[in-house]
Amino acid sequence: MRIEMIVLSSLKQSLMITGFIFVMMLVIEYVNVQTRGIWRDVLKRGRLMQYFIAALLGAIPGCLGAFTAVTLFSHGIISFGALVATMIATSGDEAFVMLAMFPGKAILIIALTFIIGIISGLLTDKFIKIPAGQGWRRGKDLPLHHDDSCICFPKGEIKRQLYQSSMERVLLIVIILILSAVIFTGKIGPGEWNWVRITLLISMLVSLFIVVTVPEHFLKEHLWNHIV
């Protein structure tokens, strides 16, 4: 019975992590096209900014910041060193325990790991040359198509898109709704209402908005082909 509980708990955590990374990939694709890739190019050119932002993501209590960094790395937006900076700076859920038991020392520890993370990221990229996104998402960078058009509220189009939904749109909507339901009921993720559950639900709602409103080209070329 105990082994079954451990396996079930692991499956629930895996589903939550997979769902959040999926949503972050979707949001990143959306923002990238909406900004015409400007934010991506600025971040890719500024290595010091990469280390700072990556370490800041790691310093956020909980694991959501680290998951976001993994998403950015898999898309080739941040370097391997920046990913290392995140992983060194993060304390995971233990940060909540430290902040509750010894807040003064906890803040000092988080600040120190933040600085160490930045330095470690810089040294990692200096001595270890690993292209961003190399591996399981090789070739899955964030390309821009010159004819990209994404109107969030095209008059008269949203209703038509829903009535004439493609298989890709239906599947993405179903996946997001199922994930939202199991997170809302506490089947996966936190068992009580806290900032993690709220963040996850907001992320799901944002992703649902994107999937429902984007045009078919964006849905298939950027969400389905690049993420799924």
C-alpha positions in Angstrom: 0.0 0.0 0.0 2.8 2.4 0.9 4.5 1.7 -2.5 1.3 2.4 -4.3 0.9 5.7 -2.5 4.5 6.7 -3.3 3.9 5.8 -7.0 0.6 7.7 -7.1 2.1 10.8 -5.4 5.0 10.7 -7.9 2.6 10.5 -10.9 0.6 13.4 -9.5 3.7 15.6 -9.1 4.9 14.6 -12.6 1.6 15.6 -14.1 1.6 18.9 -12.3 5.2 19.7 -13.5 4.5 18.6 -17.0 1.3 20.6 -17.2 3.0 23.8 -15.9 5.9 23.4 -18.3 3.5 22.9 -21.2 1.6 26.0 -20.2 4.8 28.1 -19.9 5.9 26.9 -23.4 2.6 28.0 -24.8 2.8 31.4 -23.1 6.4 31.9 -24.3 5.4 31.1 -27.9 2.5 33.6 -27.7 4.6 36.4 -26.2 7.4 35.8 -28.6 5.1 36.2 -31.6 3.2 39.2 -30.1 6.5 41.0 -29.5 8.0 39.9 -32.8 10.8 38.2 -30.9 12.2 41.5 -29.4 12.2 40.2 -25.8 13.8 36.9 -26.9 16.6 38.7 -28.8 17.3 41.1 -26.0 17.6 38.3 -23.5 19.7 36.1 -25.8 22.2 38.9 -26.4 22.6 40.0 -22.8 24.3 37.2 -20.9 24.6 39.1 -17.6 20.9 39.8 -17.8 20.3 36.1 -18.4 22.2 35.1 -15.3 20.4 37.7 -13.2 16.9 36.8 -14.4 17.7 33.0 -14.1 19.0 33.3 -10.6 16.0 35.5 -9.7 13.7 32.7 -10.9 15.6 30.3 -8.8 15.3 32.6 -5.7 11.5 32.6 -5.9 10.2 30.2 -3.2 8.8 27.0 -4.6 9.7 25.2 -7.8 7.7 27.2 -10.4 10.6 29.6 -11.1 12.9 26.6 -11.8 10.3 25.1 -14.2 10.1 28.4 -16.0 13.9 28.4 -16.5 13.8 24.9 -17.9 11.2 26.1 -20.4 13.3 29.0 -21.4 16.4 26.8 -21.8 14.5 24.2 -23.9 13.5 26.9 -26.3 17.1 28.2 -26.6 16.4 31.5 -24.9 18.8 31.2 -22.0 22.2 29.5 -21.9 23.1 26.3 -20.0 25.0 28.5 -17.5 21.8 30.5 -16.8 20.0 27.3 -16.2 22.7 26.3 -13.7 22.3 29.7 -12.0 18.6 28.9 -11.5 19.3 25.5 -10.1 21.9 26.7 -7.7 19.8 29.7 -6.5 16.7 27.7 -5.9 15.7 26.3 -2.5 12.4 24.8 -3.7 9.6 24.4 -1.2 12.1 24.3 1.6 12.3 28.1 1.2 8.9 28.3 2.8 10.0 26.3 5.8 13.1 28.4 6.2 11.2 31.7 5.9 8.7 30.5 8.6 11.3 29.2 11.0 14.2 31.7 10.7 13.2 34.5 8.3 16.3 36.6 8.8 18.8 33.8 8.1 16.6 32.5 5.3 16.7 35.8 3.4 20.5 35.8 3.9 20.8 32.3 2.5 18.6 33.1 -0.5 20.6 36.2 -1.2 23.9 34.3 -1.0 22.7 31.4 -3.2 21.4 34.1 -5.7 24.9 35.6 -5.9 26.6 32.2 -6.1 24.1 31.2 -8.8 25.1 34.2 -11.0 28.8 33.5 -10.6 28.3 29.8 -11.2 26.3 30.5 -14.3 29.0 32.8 -15.7 31.8 30.2 -15.0 29.7 27.4 -16.4 29.3 29.1 -19.8 33.0 30.1 -19.8 34.3 26.5 -19.3 31.4 24.3 -20.6 30.1 25.0 -24.1 26.6 23.6 -24.4 24.3 25.4 -26.9 21.0 26.5 -25.3 18.2 24.0 -26.0 20.5 21.2 -27.2 19.1 17.8 -26.6 15.5 16.7 -26.5 14.2 19.9 -28.1 17.0 20.4 -30.7 15.7 22.4 -33.6 12.7 23.7 -31.5 13.8 27.3 -31.3 11.3 30.1 -31.5 11.1 31.0 -35.2 9.0 33.9 -36.5 7.0 33.8 -39.7 6.7 37.1 -41.5 3.0 36.6 -42.1 2.2 35.9 -38.4 -1.0 37.6 -37.3 -2.4 37.2 -33.8 -5.5 39.2 -32.9 -6.7 38.3 -29.5 -10.2 39.4 -30.0 -11.0 39.3 -33.8 -14.6 40.4 -34.1 -16.8 37.6 -35.3 -13.9 35.2 -35.5 -13.7 33.7 -32.0 -17.2 32.2 -32.2 -16.5 30.8 -35.7 -13.2 29.4 -34.6 -14.9 27.5 -31.8 -17.8 26.2 -34.0 -15.3 25.1 -36.6 -12.6 24.0 -34.2 -9.7 22.0 -35.6 -8.6 18.7 -34.0 -5.6 20.5 -32.5 -7.7 23.3 -30.9 -10.1 20.8 -29.4 -7.3 18.6 -28.0 -5.5 21.6 -26.4 -8.7 22.9 -24.9 -9.6 19.5 -23.4 -6.1 19.1 -22.0 -6.1 22.5 -20.4 -9.6 22.0 -19.0 -8.7 18.7 -17.5 -5.5 20.1 -15.9 -7.5 23.0 -14.5 -10.1 20.7 -13.0 -7.7 18.4 -11.3 -5.6 21.4 -9.9 -8.8 23.2 -8.8 -10.0 20.1 -6.9 -6.6 19.5 -5.4 -6.2 16.1 -7.1 -2.7 17.2 -8.2 -0.6 20.0 -6.9 -1.1 21.6 -3.4 -3.8 20.0 -1.3 -4.9 23.4 0.1 -5.4 26.9 -1.4 -2.1 28.7 -1.6 -0.2 30.9 -4.0 1.1 27.8 -5.9 -2.4 26.6 -6.7 -3.6 30.1 -7.6 -0.6 30.6 -9.9 -1.2 27.3 -11.6 -4.9 28.1 -12.1 -4.1 31.5 -13.5 -1.5 30.0 -15.8 -4.2 27.5 -17.1 -6.7 30.3 -17.6 -4.2 32.4 -19.6 -3.3 29.4 -21.7 -7.0 28.6 -22.3 -7.5 32.2 -23.5 -4.6 31.9 -25.9 -5.8 28.6 -27.4 -9.4 29.9 -27.8 -8.5 33.2 -29.4 -5.5 32.7 -31.6 -5.9 32.2 -35.3 -5.5 28.8 -36.9 -2.0 29.5 -38.3 -0.7 30.4 -34.9 -2.4 27.5 -33.3 -1.0 24.9 -35.6 2.5 26.3 -36.4 3.5 27.7 -33.1 1.5 25.9 -30.4 0.9 22.4 -31.9 4.0 21.9 -34.0 6.5 23.6 -31.7 5.2 22.4 -28.3 3.3 19.2 -28.7 
